[in-house]
Amino acid sequence: MSRCREASGRVRVVVGLLAVIVGCGTSIRAWATVAFTSARFSDGMVLQAAMPNPIWGLADAGEAVTVTFAGQTKTTLADSSGRWEVVLDPLSPSATGRPLRVVGRDNVVELNDVVVGEVWLCSGQSNMVINPPSSTDLDRYPLVRTFKSRRWGERPAGAAFWFGVELHERLGVPVGIINKAVGGSNVRFWFGASITGPAGDGLEDRIRAEGRLYARKIKPLFPLALRGVCWWQGEADDSRPGQYELALPALIRSWREDFGRPNLPFIFVQLPTGGGLRFGEFPSSLPSVQPMQLIGPRMRDAYLKTLALPNTGMVITLDLPGGTHPREKELYGRRMALVALGTVYGTITGNYSGPVFSHVQREGNKLRVFFRPRTAIGLQAGGGVPLQGFAISADGEKYHWANAIIDGSQVLVWHDAISNPVSVRYAYDNFPRWANLFNDDGWAAAPFSSDAQPGPGGTPEPTSTATATPTATLTPTPAPPTLSPTRTNTPTNTVPPPPTSTPTETGTPTRTGTPTRTPTSTATPTVTPTATRTPTPTPTIPLACVNGTGLRGALLRVLRNSDPSGDEMLLITGNAGIFFPPITLPVADRGLLFQVADSSGNIIFSRQVPGGDNWTVRQALGGYLFLYRDPTGTLAPGITRVKVLSRDGSTVQFSITGKNSNFTVRSYQLPLRLAVVFGDRSDGQVGRCGEIHFGPESSTHCSFSLLGNTVLCR
């Protein structure tokens, strides 16, 4: 007889009159010659309706194997390696559990309670892992079943579960969720074996390889019959939007090729989550300074551009509770399902999503903004104020706040002083609580830049009934919660007053209450260092911070402050605030500049930390954490780490760490002045900065240690 094989799930093995119950993870006895090789084949399995379903396993080479299910009988012979496979003909959906029997030469393997419905693969990183449903919720929906790694009936991620619940309630059929996700995983770990891209797609060859998580989690599922893929991933890649806009489409293409499904539906969640206006809330005023090219909106654009692939859908999250790990997974899961119902099943006759940008069309001095079908029915301005949040450009670089009016399911945008507009963007900021475009269901429009033109898509026409109709009476389930917030304001489409005839690229915000500290003396501390060498003269350059805010709780410390110079250690920390109006932070794009000067403005040392790939961005504490790392300190000499945290753009915390560089301070240079610019020098000119004078006449001061080798200002 053949070797013992593993049987996953709870199966019934019959030899003659002998029946042996084999538990999950228990090996079939050596005399059992036919077996399943995937744990996915277990009691309670969900098969995909209306598609051929492969069933496979192992037996002795050349052994005849017969599979019976739902009136179908399929027979095959195991190949020379012992592998066998049959394909069941497309099945009608059924909530009635039936046995699936596999008959070999000497034994029978039987799976019980197998149903037929809709099967989805839910993958990604931590948000497809955490917040599982309660036991009570699982018991309420026995026909929403999950397979993770051992058997059907496991506890899924909350987002995946509520996705399945919404599909089950809307379609009336069983739903199977195959939940394969790993927290903190990078997109390249999930690249399929067929990772390819069109010539010139920009994806780096060094990362164009099958991902290790794909090989471990997804590949063993083949050949799998399923309806589509639900994807929530990107937090590990959100500091590299330029790379992600190439990587996500490449991943989708590779999975489709590996599955042999060139149009395999792919639903993905747009990141970063939250940060926008919710229907019924009053919008804030437009920023006086145009938001810069920030990581958050560029990352949202990466998902929007991916919609150019056919059979894809995007879940708008701007108006949902945000954060790296949103806790309201039911809202997210149900919204994911609505996108699937609209783009895959065609069962929703109205809006299935908030307005999703499609393309733009020039009409004289105006731009007409189009949205995807069945996302922009009943466009309206939220908050009872005129429509706002659109910016227009004549060159694609400098943007100006624009007029915007709703015209049916489209929006017309213009600026009186721009006769040849070329691009438009909407809600283009990390926290665009001033953008107020909604549809009739109270769902917010997705932020966009017209540089990303995914097109109208190929969503199916809506039908009055679900694609699949169950063949058995289903257990009644509670009605789904209302997904649209209660409307408390009467929308209006009033045309807003036009801006001034001459557009302004940027403005210097008016700031009140900003402390200005001017020293009245330059007294040195009582204890002075022993070194008396005259330093190299430093140029008198105006500090880069203009009309910024004051720095509070600031600390500047230099260790090893002695000759020879070049091995000093630096620490700068503090809080910049209050910024009014709140600022945007372009540090991941343009870096951070700091300057340390004497009281006359002579620069003692300064560093421009560059933007780019050394920055990572995370949502934290209701805001954004920007983190720069350069362990060798080569990009900005001596600077190894910078951390910037902003919750709402009005207050900013920062820390700067450096080592093994010339940060020397002499006693006669006291008291010191410190300027920190969140960006480069151009950002300092528009007030994205803070400054402090560690003067002897104020509550701040500088001093040397007794040995003179440490400078401390606070």
Secondary structure, DSSP 8 states (H G I E B T S, - for coil): -----B--SSEEEEETTEEEEE-TT-B--TT---EESSTTSSTT-EEETTS-EEEEEE-STT-EEEEEETTEEEEEE--TTSEEEEEE-----EEEEEEEEEE-SS-EEEEEEEEEEEEEEEEESGGGTSS---HHHHHH-TTEEEESSS-BT----HHHHHHHHHHHHHH-S-EEEEEEE-TT--GGGG--TT----TT----GGG-S--HHIIIIIGGG-S---SEEEEE--GGGTT-HHHHHHHHHHHHHHHHHHHT-TT--EEEE-SS---S--TTS------SS---S-HHHHHHHHHHHHTTSTTEEEE--TTS--SSS-S-HHHHHHHHHHHHIIIII---SS-SSS--EEEEEEETTEEEEEE-TTT-TT-EEGGGS----EEEESSSSSEEE-EEEEETTEEEEE-TT-SS--EEEES-SSS-TT--EE-TTS-B---EETT----S-------SS-SS--SS-----------S----S-----------SS--S-------S------S-----SS--S---------B---S--S-EEEEEEEEEEES-SSS-S-EEEEEEEEE---SS-----HHHH-EEEEEEETT-BEEEEEEE--STTEEEEEETTEEEEEEE-TT-TTTTTEEEEEEEESSSS-EEEEEEEEEE-----GGG-SEEEEEESSSHHHHTTT-EEEEE--TTSS--EEE-TTS-EEEE-
